[in-house]
Amino acid sequence: MVERALGLRLDSACNRACLLLGALLAVVYLIGHRSIGPCIAAHIGLNLFLEPWMIISSATGSWGKRSLRA
């Protein structure tokens, strides 16, 4: 009901991507023998390189759409 009031969709591509990235961070945590260091390094990398583009594409509604520039 909240998502309808705010105009959000819970099953958007960006949400699925965030879910996948969170699951991959959990795998890094388990492979790293429950050490938080590798997770911190991976999360910093995600925040610097991937998440800004996810936010931009989610905010503009252009997730998965290609521009048709000539």
Buried (B, 14 or more C-beta within 10 A) or exposed (E): EEEEEEEEEEEBEBBEBBEEBEEEBEEBBEEBEEEEEBBEEBBEEBEEEEBEEBEEBBEEEEBEEEEEEE
